[in-house]
Amino acid sequence: MEAIAFDRFGPPSVLKLARFPKPHPRKGEVLVKIHAAGVNPVDYKIRKGDALKFVVPKPKIPGGDLSGVVEDAPEKSKWKPGQKVFALTKGFQPWHKDGTYAEYYAAKEDDLAIPPVTMSFEEAGATPLAALTAYQALEAAGVKEGQRVLIHAGAGGVGTFAVQLAKARGGHVITTAGPRNLDFVTKELGADEVIDYTSQRFEDVLKSNPVDVVIDPMGGPVETRSYAVLKRNGHYQLILNEKTSPIRIVAGMAKGLLRMGPTYGVTAVQPNGAQLQKISDLAADGKVKVILDRTYPLVDAPAAHEYLEQGHARGKVVLVVQPPS
């Protein structure tokens, strides 16, 4: 099969199209012929050597998201050849050699879900990692109807799903965005309020009316500033990233446990086919839509990484592995 891989850390140009053996599924796995693979920030961070570089095998095929069709499955599997599926796989983790920037992937049966019939392969390939990150963060924070929820970076890959999923839970959603995305996050995603982070500090806007929950995919200084807008019995949920300080996590959790302030949680996304199916059902009901920013053919993975690294994508970037027939 053909796949994109790198054998040294570096700029997007280290990503090369190469030939690899087609994977052989083990017990509990099915072979998926990939049609589209989402491109996520973790992919370029691994490629650059910014994420646990000492455990990254080489050559490394990046990618954790996939959509495609079951090519082969065990006789008693619930999955059958020809079924359209999507999944978050372990391929996004630095220590996994085989990712989804490839024509085939041996996926765990429990990681798979069925996308809505109306969802294209590109939309399905864009969904798993970002949507599951948002879903698992909201679940951990216990977001429920009537709560005020601040979601940072609402126009980003995780943010677009988090805003919609929080609305589906009945939350009053406030998000931060840049000038070109102010109308987008309210009119397209359904946010109730938006704060232009280029002209306003969110803590100044919200200090007189604090929130129940903060969902933060950014971390760093935004984390510290977020405490000022939380109710004393509120909850802060950090989405794990390279800015995460272990000391800050321990301090945040300790304050929550000692009842010295809001409770604190960290989301490190994990594959989960059952949760992905719930997201799929919400999409089928029109409560969640996938925002595609750009698609690239597999061979143009370096250009996809270069674009995503600029940090201005609205929604998701996707590699098309099998062109539409």
C-alpha positions as CSV (number, residue, x, y, z in Angstrom):
1,M,0.0,0.0,0.0
2,E,1.0,3.7,-0.3
3,A,1.3,5.8,2.8
4,I,2.8,9.1,4.0
5,A,5.6,8.7,6.5
6,F,8.7,10.4,7.9
7,D,12.0,9.0,9.0
8,R,13.4,12.1,10.6
9,F,12.0,15.0,12.6
10,G,11.7,18.3,10.8
11,P,9.5,20.6,8.6
12,P,6.6,19.4,6.5
13,S,8.9,18.4,3.7
14,V,10.1,15.3,5.7
15,L,6.7,13.7,4.9
16,K,7.2,11.4,1.9
17,L,4.9,9.1,0.0
18,A,6.3,5.5,0.3
19,R,5.2,1.9,-0.1
20,F,4.5,-0.3,3.0
21,P,3.1,-3.8,3.4
22,K,-0.6,-3.9,3.7
23,P,-1.5,-4.5,7.5
24,H,-2.7,-7.9,8.6
25,P,-5.4,-7.6,11.2
26,R,-4.9,-9.4,14.5
27,K,-7.6,-10.8,16.8
28,G,-10.3,-8.1,17.5
29,E,-9.3,-6.0,14.4
30,V,-10.7,-5.4,11.0
31,L,-9.0,-4.2,7.8
32,V,-10.3,-0.8,6.7
33,K,-9.7,0.6,3.2
34,I,-9.2,4.3,4.0
35,H,-11.0,7.0,2.0
36,A,-10.1,10.0,4.1
37,A,-7.9,10.8,7.1
38,G,-8.2,13.8,9.4
39,V,-5.1,16.0,9.9
40,N,-4.8,17.1,13.6
41,P,-2.3,19.4,15.4
42,V,-0.9,16.3,17.2
43,D,0.3,15.0,13.9
44,Y,2.6,17.9,13.1
45,K,3.8,18.1,16.7
46,I,4.9,14.5,16.4
47,R,6.5,15.2,13.0
48,K,8.5,18.1,14.4
49,G,9.7,16.2,17.5
50,D,7.6,18.2,19.9
51,A,5.7,15.3,21.4
52,L,7.6,12.6,23.2
53,K,10.2,12.4,20.5
54,F,12.2,9.7,22.2
55,V,9.4,7.1,21.8
56,V,8.5,7.9,18.2
57,P,9.4,4.9,15.9
58,K,10.8,5.6,12.4
59,P,9.6,5.5,9.8
60,K,6.4,6.8,11.4
61,I,3.1,7.0,9.5
62,P,1.1,9.8,11.1
63,G,-2.6,10.1,11.7
64,G,-5.3,8.8,14.0
65,D,-8.6,9.6,12.2
66,L,-10.0,7.5,9.4
67,S,-13.1,7.0,7.4
68,G,-13.5,4.2,4.9
69,V,-15.0,0.8,4.1
70,V,-14.4,-2.5,5.8
71,E,-12.2,-4.6,3.5
72,D,-11.9,-7.7,5.6
73,A,-13.3,-8.8,9.0
74,P,-13.3,-12.0,11.1
75,E,-16.2,-14.4,10.4
76,K,-18.1,-13.6,13.7
77,S,-17.4,-9.9,13.7
78,K,-20.3,-7.5,13.8
79,W,-18.5,-5.6,11.0
80,K,-18.9,-6.8,7.5
81,P,-17.0,-6.1,4.3
82,G,-18.4,-3.2,2.5
83,Q,-19.6,-1.3,5.6
84,K,-18.9,2.4,5.7
85,V,-17.1,3.2,9.0
86,F,-15.1,5.8,10.8
87,A,-12.8,5.7,13.9
88,L,-10.2,7.3,16.0
89,T,-7.3,4.9,16.1
90,K,-4.2,4.6,18.3
91,G,-2.2,5.9,15.3
92,F,-2.3,9.5,16.6
93,Q,-0.2,8.5,19.6
94,P,3.6,9.1,19.2
95,W,4.6,5.5,20.0
96,H,2.4,3.9,17.4
97,K,4.3,3.2,14.2
98,D,1.3,2.8,11.9
99,G,-1.1,5.7,11.4
100,T,-3.9,6.5,9.0
101,Y,-2.2,8.6,6.3
102,A,-2.3,5.3,4.4
103,E,-4.5,3.3,2.0
104,Y,-5.3,0.6,4.7
105,Y,-5.4,0.4,8.5
106,A,-6.1,-2.6,10.8
107,A,-8.6,-1.0,13.3
108,K,-9.9,-2.4,16.5
109,E,-13.5,-3.4,16.3
110,D,-14.4,-1.5,19.4
111,D,-13.0,1.8,18.0
112,L,-15.3,1.7,14.9
113,A,-18.6,3.5,14.4
114,I,-21.0,4.0,11.5
115,P,-21.3,7.6,10.2
116,P,-24.6,9.0,9.1
117,V,-25.6,8.1,5.5
118,T,-25.6,11.7,4.6
119,M,-22.0,12.3,5.8
120,S,-19.3,12.2,3.1
121,F,-16.1,10.3,3.6
122,E,-14.2,13.6,4.0
123,E,-16.6,14.8,6.7
124,A,-16.4,11.4,8.5
125,G,-12.6,11.4,8.3
126,A,-12.6,14.9,9.9
127,T,-14.7,13.9,12.9
128,P,-13.3,11.3,15.3
129,L,-10.4,12.9,17.2
130,A,-11.7,16.4,17.5
131,A,-15.3,15.3,18.2
132,L,-14.3,12.7,20.7
133,T,-12.0,15.2,22.5
134,A,-14.9,17.6,22.8
135,Y,-17.4,14.9,23.9
136,Q,-15.0,13.5,26.5
137,A,-14.2,16.9,27.9
138,L,-17.9,17.9,28.2
139,E,-18.6,14.5,29.8
140,A,-15.8,14.9,32.3
141,A,-17.0,18.4,33.2
142,G,-20.5,17.1,33.7
143,V,-22.1,19.8,31.4
144,K,-25.8,19.8,31.8
145,E,-28.9,21.8,30.7
146,G,-28.9,25.4,31.8
147,Q,-25.2,25.8,32.7
148,R,-23.1,28.6,31.4
149,V,-20.2,27.1,29.5
150,L,-17.1,29.0,28.2
151,I,-15.4,27.2,25.3
152,H,-12.1,28.7,24.1
153,A,-11.3,28.8,20.4
154,G,-14.7,27.9,19.2
155,A,-13.8,28.1,15.5
156,G,-11.0,25.5,15.8
157,G,-11.1,21.8,15.2
158,V,-12.1,20.8,18.7
159,G,-14.0,24.0,19.3
160,T,-16.5,23.6,16.5
161,F,-17.6,20.3,17.9
162,A,-17.5,21.4,21.5
163,V,-19.8,24.4,20.9
164,Q,-22.3,22.2,19.1
165,L,-22.1,19.3,21.6
166,A,-22.5,21.7,24.5
167,K,-25.6,23.2,22.9
168,A,-27.0,19.7,22.4
169,R,-26.7,19.2,26.1
170,G,-28.7,22.4,26.7
171,G,-25.9,24.6,27.8
172,H,-25.7,28.4,27.3
173,V,-22.5,28.5,25.3
174,I,-20.0,31.4,25.2
175,T,-16.9,31.1,23.0
176,T,-13.9,33.1,22.0
177,A,-13.0,33.8,18.4
178,G,-11.2,36.2,16.1
179,P,-12.9,38.9,14.0
180,R,-13.5,36.7,10.9
181,N,-15.2,34.0,12.9
182,L,-17.6,36.0,15.1
183,D,-20.6,35.5,12.9
184,F,-19.6,31.9,12.1
185,V,-19.6,30.6,15.7
186,T,-23.0,32.1,16.4
187,K,-24.9,31.6,13.1
188,E,-23.3,28.3,12.0
189,L,-22.4,26.6,15.3
190,G,-25.1,28.1,17.5
191,A,-23.0,29.8,20.2
192,D,-25.1,32.1,22.4
193,E,-22.4,34.6,22.9
194,V,-19.0,35.3,21.3
195,I,-16.0,37.3,22.6
196,D,-13.6,38.8,20.1
197,Y,-10.3,37.9,21.8
198,T,-8.4,40.5,19.7
199,S,-10.3,43.4,21.2
200,Q,-11.6,42.1,24.5
201,R,-10.3,40.1,27.4
202,F,-12.8,37.4,28.2
203,E,-12.3,37.8,31.9
204,D,-13.3,41.4,31.7
205,V,-16.5,40.5,29.8
206,L,-17.5,37.7,32.1
207,K,-16.4,38.9,35.5
208,S,-19.8,40.1,36.5
209,N,-21.6,37.0,35.3
210,P,-19.2,34.0,35.9
211,V,-19.6,30.6,34.2
212,D,-20.2,27.1,35.5
213,V,-17.7,25.4,33.2
214,V,-14.6,26.3,31.1
215,I,-13.5,24.0,28.3
216,D,-9.9,25.0,27.4
217,P,-8.0,23.5,24.4
218,M,-5.3,26.1,24.6
219,G,-3.8,26.0,28.1
220,G,-0.9,28.2,29.1
221,P,-1.8,31.8,30.1
222,V,-5.5,31.1,29.1
223,E,-5.7,28.6,31.9
224,T,-4.7,31.0,34.6
225,R,-7.0,33.7,33.2
226,S,-9.9,31.3,33.1
227,Y,-10.1,30.8,36.8
228,A,-11.3,34.4,37.1
229,V,-14.5,33.7,35.3
230,L,-15.5,30.5,37.1
231,K,-18.1,30.2,39.8
232,R,-16.5,29.0,43.1
233,N,-18.3,25.7,42.6
234,G,-17.5,25.6,38.8
235,H,-15.3,23.3,36.8
236,Y,-12.2,23.9,34.6
237,Q,-11.5,21.2,32.0
238,L,-8.1,21.3,30.2
239,I,-7.6,19.5,27.0
240,L,-4.1,18.1,27.2
241,N,-1.5,19.7,24.9
242,E,2.2,20.6,24.7
243,K,1.7,23.7,26.8
244,T,0.4,21.6,29.7
245,S,2.5,22.0,32.9
246,P,2.4,19.0,35.2
247,I,2.9,21.3,38.2
248,R,-0.1,23.4,37.2
249,I,-2.3,20.3,36.8
250,V,-1.3,19.1,40.3
251,A,-1.9,22.5,41.8
252,G,-5.3,22.8,40.0
253,M,-6.4,19.4,41.2
254,A,-5.2,20.0,44.7
255,K,-7.2,23.3,45.0
256,G,-10.4,21.5,43.8
257,L,-9.9,18.6,46.2
258,L,-9.3,21.0,49.1
259,R,-12.4,22.9,48.1
260,M,-10.3,26.0,47.6
261,G,-11.9,26.8,44.3
262,P,-13.4,25.2,41.1
263,T,-12.8,21.5,40.4
264,Y,-10.2,20.7,37.8
265,G,-9.9,18.0,35.1
266,V,-7.7,17.1,32.2
267,T,-8.9,15.4,29.0
268,A,-6.5,13.2,27.0
269,V,-8.6,11.8,24.2
270,Q,-9.0,8.0,23.8
271,P,-10.6,6.0,21.0
272,N,-14.2,5.0,21.8
273,G,-16.5,3.6,19.2
274,A,-19.6,3.8,21.4
275,Q,-19.1,7.5,22.1
276,L,-18.3,8.1,18.4
277,Q,-21.6,6.4,17.6
278,K,-23.5,8.8,19.9
279,I,-21.8,11.7,18.1
280,S,-22.8,10.1,14.8
281,D,-26.4,9.9,15.9
282,L,-26.4,13.6,16.9
283,A,-25.1,14.4,13.5
284,A,-27.8,12.3,11.8
285,D,-30.4,14.3,13.8
286,G,-28.9,17.6,12.6
287,K,-27.5,18.6,16.0
288,V,-23.8,18.4,14.9
289,K,-22.3,19.3,11.6
290,V,-18.7,18.9,10.4
291,I,-16.9,22.0,9.4
292,L,-14.4,21.3,6.7
293,D,-11.8,24.0,6.0
294,R,-9.6,22.3,3.4
295,T,-9.0,18.9,1.8
296,Y,-5.8,17.7,0.2
297,P,-4.9,14.6,-1.7
298,L,-2.7,12.1,0.3
299,V,0.4,13.1,-1.6
300,D,0.0,16.7,-0.5
301,A,0.2,15.9,3.2
302,P,3.2,18.3,3.5
303,A,1.0,21.2,2.3
304,A,-1.8,20.1,4.7
305,H,0.6,20.2,7.6
306,E,2.0,23.6,6.5
307,Y,-1.5,25.1,6.4
308,L,-2.6,23.7,9.7
309,E,0.5,24.9,11.5
310,Q,-0.4,28.5,10.6
311,G,-3.2,28.2,13.2
312,H,-5.9,29.8,11.2
313,A,-8.0,26.8,10.1
314,R,-11.8,27.1,10.5
315,G,-12.8,23.6,11.4
316,K,-10.9,20.6,10.0
317,V,-8.3,19.7,7.4
318,V,-8.5,16.4,5.7
319,L,-6.4,14.1,3.5
320,V,-8.3,12.4,0.7
321,V,-6.8,8.9,0.3
322,Q,-9.3,7.4,-2.1
323,P,-10.7,9.9,-4.6
324,P,-14.5,9.8,-5.0
325,S,-15.6,7.4,-7.6
